[in-house]
């Protein structure tokens, strides 16, 4: 990732009582004045697309004819982050490094076009990513749950898209990749008829293993099926069979592994009073 950032232009400014280093991808220097103005005026003043306790996402158009971009602001998550900031890269940098790796391995994700890091007294206080909007995508959770996509009535099409999702996750794990938060809201689908292209989002905690541990596989599969009311038992089994066909578990291991996924999912449902 350091080689990636070495090609980016770097700009210094001050905002919110902090010294800010803004880095912009090659060929996009004309975007720098707009980003600098947003940062100096305060990212929190921009329209909110989504907000959580430790991050906020803002969707903004840089100009009248320019396509929208997303600004994701990463905040410190508590005492542990206040210690880790001294020897770990910022959350924005970790996401950029993961996205570069993901694309090198043949998967798709959002295109990061700028990165900003805020420091007070040489200590990192927060970081920011700017990404291009991906056209014609929807969260996998909405695609499989919401009536407007028609997958509750068109069973054959639902099956085909479930199989595509199972193959995609199987290929992801086959490449040694583990996603730290593999919820359906972090998988975007760009649907074209019965086929689709997947985009992997929120990759801050994505990492690659030489040999992906079984526990990591099970944790990701639990995450993808844990949203209540999205997948039926039949859907889950179809997803599993396709995943298993890609990963190729030995028959004697298959039942034990599937049981561990089910047990993890039930435990999560119970902890959230969904059972």
C-alpha positions in Angstrom: 0.0 0.0 0.0 2.9 2.4 0.7 3.8 2.1 -3.0 0.2 3.0 -3.9 0.2 6.2 -1.7 3.6 7.2 -3.0 1.9 7.9 -6.4 -0.8 10.1 -4.7 -0.5 13.9 -4.4 -0.2 15.1 -0.8 -1.7 18.3 0.7 -1.6 19.8 4.2 -4.4 21.8 5.8 -5.9 22.5 9.2 -9.5 21.7 10.3 -11.3 21.0 13.5 -8.2 22.0 15.5 -6.2 19.3 13.8 -3.4 19.1 11.2 -4.8 17.2 8.2 -2.9 15.4 5.5 -5.0 14.9 2.4 -3.9 12.5 -0.2 -5.5 12.3 -3.7 -5.2 9.6 -6.3 -3.3 10.3 -9.5 -5.2 12.3 -12.1 -7.7 13.8 -9.7 -5.9 16.9 -8.5 -8.8 19.0 -9.6 -10.8 17.4 -6.8 -8.4 18.5 -4.1 -9.8 22.1 -3.6 -13.4 20.7 -3.2 -12.3 18.0 -0.7 -10.2 20.6 1.2 -13.2 22.9 1.5 -15.5 20.1 2.7 -12.9 19.1 5.3 -12.3 22.7 6.5 -16.0 23.4 6.7 -16.5 20.1 8.7 -17.4 16.7 7.2 -20.3 16.5 9.7 -22.0 19.4 7.9 -22.4 17.3 4.8 -25.6 15.3 4.0 -25.5 12.0 6.0 -26.0 8.8 4.1 -25.5 6.4 7.0 -24.2 6.8 10.6 -23.0 4.4 13.3 -21.4 4.9 16.6 -17.8 5.0 15.3 -18.2 6.1 11.7 -20.3 8.3 9.4 -20.9 8.1 5.7 -21.8 11.2 3.6 -22.9 11.3 0.0 -22.0 14.4 -1.9 -21.7 15.7 -5.5 -18.4 17.5 -6.1 -20.1 19.6 -8.9 -23.4 20.0 -10.8 -22.4 17.5 -13.5 -20.0 15.3 -11.5 -21.1 11.9 -10.2 -21.6 11.6 -6.4 -18.8 10.5 -4.1 -18.9 9.0 -0.6 -16.9 10.3 2.4 -16.5 7.8 5.2 -15.3 9.3 8.4 -13.7 6.8 10.9 -13.8 7.8 14.5 -11.8 6.4 17.5 -13.8 3.5 19.0 -12.6 3.7 22.6 -9.6 3.4 24.9 -8.1 0.6 22.9 -8.1 2.7 19.7 -6.5 5.5 21.6 -3.5 3.2 22.4 -3.4 1.4 19.0 -3.3 4.7 17.1 0.4 5.1 18.2 1.6 1.9 16.4 -1.2 0.9 13.9 -2.1 2.4 10.6 -5.3 4.5 10.5 -8.6 2.7 9.8 -8.7 4.5 6.4 -5.2 3.2 5.5 -6.1 -0.3 6.5 -9.2 -0.2 4.3 -7.1 1.1 1.4 -4.6 -1.7 1.8 -7.3 -4.4 2.0 -9.0 -3.0 -1.1 -5.8 -3.1 -3.1 -5.3 -6.7 -2.1 -8.9 -7.6 -2.9 -8.6 -6.2 -6.4 -5.2 -7.9 -7.0 -6.9 -11.2 -6.2 -9.7 -10.6 -8.8 -12.5 -9.4 -6.6 -14.4 -6.1 -6.8 -14.7 -3.3 -4.3 -15.3 0.4 -4.1 -12.7 2.7 -5.8 -10.9 4.9 -3.2 -9.9 8.2 -4.7 -8.7 10.2 -1.6 -7.6 9.6 2.0 -7.3 12.1 4.9 -5.7 11.7 8.3 -6.3 14.1 11.2 -3.7 14.6 13.9 -3.6 16.6 17.1 -0.2 16.9 18.8 1.2 14.2 16.4 -1.5 11.8 17.6 -4.1 10.4 15.1 -7.6 11.5 16.0 -9.6 10.3 13.0 -9.3 9.4 9.3 -11.4 9.7 6.2 -11.9 7.9 2.9 -13.4 9.3 -0.3 -14.8 6.7 -2.8 -16.6 6.8 -6.1 -20.3 5.7 -6.1 -20.8 2.3 -7.7 -23.7 2.5 -10.2 -26.7 0.3 -10.2 -25.9 -1.7 -7.0 -28.0 -2.8 -4.1 -27.2 -4.4 -0.7 -27.6 -8.2 -0.9 -29.9 -7.9 2.2 -32.4 -5.8 0.2 -32.1 -7.9 -2.9 -33.1 -11.1 -1.1 -35.6 -9.6 1.4 -37.5 -6.7 -0.2 -40.5 -7.4 -2.4 -39.5 -4.8 -5.1 -36.7 -7.1 -6.3 -39.2 -10.0 -7.0 -37.1 -12.8 -5.5 -39.8 -14.0 -3.2 -42.1 -14.8 -6.1 -39.5 -15.8 -8.7 -38.1 -18.8 -7.0 -35.9 -20.0 -9.9 -34.2 -16.6 -10.1 -33.8 -16.5 -6.3 -32.1 -19.9 -6.5 -29.7 -18.8 -9.2 -28.6 -15.7 -7.3 -28.2 -17.6 -4.1 -25.9 -20.0 -5.9 -23.9 -17.1 -7.3 -23.5 -15.7 -3.8 -22.4 -19.1 -2.5 -19.8 -19.4 -5.3 -18.6 -15.9 -4.6 -18.1 -16.5 -0.9 -16.5 -19.9 -1.7 -14.0 -18.2 -4.1 -13.3 -15.5 -1.4 -12.4 -18.1 1.2 -10.6 -20.2 -1.4 -8.3 -17.2 -1.9 -7.5 -17.2 1.8 -9.6 -14.0 2.5 -11.5 -13.4 5.7 -13.9 -10.5 6.0 -14.2 -9.0 9.5 -17.9 -8.0 9.1 -19.5 -10.1 6.3 -23.1 -9.0 6.8 -25.4 -8.8 3.8 -25.3 -5.0 4.0 -21.5 -5.2 3.2 -22.0 -7.2 0.0 -23.4 -5.1 -3.0 -25.0 -6.8 -6.0 -25.0 -5.3 -9.5 -27.7 -7.5 -11.1 -27.8 -8.2 -14.8 -30.6 -10.7 -15.6 -29.9 -13.9 -13.8 -26.3 -13.0 -13.2 -24.7 -10.4 -11.0 -21.4 -8.8 -10.0 -20.5 -8.6 -6.4 -18.7 -5.8 -4.6 -17.1 -6.4 -1.2 -17.5 -3.4 1.1 -16.2 -2.2 4.6 -12.9 -4.0 4.3 -11.1 -2.4 7.2 -10.7 -5.8 9.0 -10.3 -8.0 5.8 -7.1 -10.0 5.9 -5.6 -12.9 4.0 -4.3 -16.2 5.4 -2.0 -18.7 3.8 -4.5 -21.2 5.0 -7.9 -19.8 6.1 -8.8 -21.3 9.6 -12.1 -23.2 9.8 -13.2 -20.9 12.6 -12.8 -17.9 10.3 -14.8 -19.6 7.6 -17.6 -20.5 10.1 -17.7 -16.9 11.5 -18.1 -15.4 8.0 -20.9 -17.9 7.1 -22.7 -17.1 10.4 -22.5 -13.4 9.6 -23.9 -13.8 6.1 -27.0 -15.7 7.2 -27.7 -14.1 10.6 -30.1 -11.4 9.5 -33.6 -12.6 10.5 -36.3 -12.8 7.9 -33.9 -12.8 4.9 -33.1 -16.5 4.2 -35.3 -19.5 4.7 -33.8 -22.8 5.8 -34.0 -23.9 2.2 -32.1 -20.8 1.1 -29.4 -21.5 3.7 -28.9 -25.1 2.5 -28.7 -24.0 -1.1 -26.1 -21.4 -0.2 -24.2 -24.0 1.8 -24.3 -26.6 -1.0 -22.9 -24.2 -3.6 -20.3 -22.9 -1.1 -19.3 -26.5 -0.3 -19.0 -27.4 -4.0 -16.4 -24.6 -4.4 -14.5 -25.3 -1.2 -14.6 -29.1 -1.4 -14.9 -30.3 2.2 -14.3 -34.0 2.8 -17.6 -35.8 3.5 -16.5 -36.7 7.0 -15.9 -33.0 7.8 -18.9 -31.4 6.1 -21.5 -32.2 8.8 -19.3 -31.1 11.6 -18.4 -27.8 10.0 -22.0 -27.1 9.1 -23.1 -27.8 12.6 -20.5 -25.3 13.9 -22.0 -22.6 11.6 -25.6 -23.4 12.8 -24.5 -23.3 16.4 -22.8 -20.0 16.0 -25.8 -18.5 14.2 -28.2 -19.7 16.9 -26.0 -18.3 19.6 -25.9 -14.9 17.9 -29.7 -15.0 17.4 -30.2 -15.9 21.1 -27.9 -13.1 22.3 -30.0 -10.6 20.3 -33.3 -12.1 21.4 -34.2 -13.1 17.8 -35.0 -16.7 18.9 
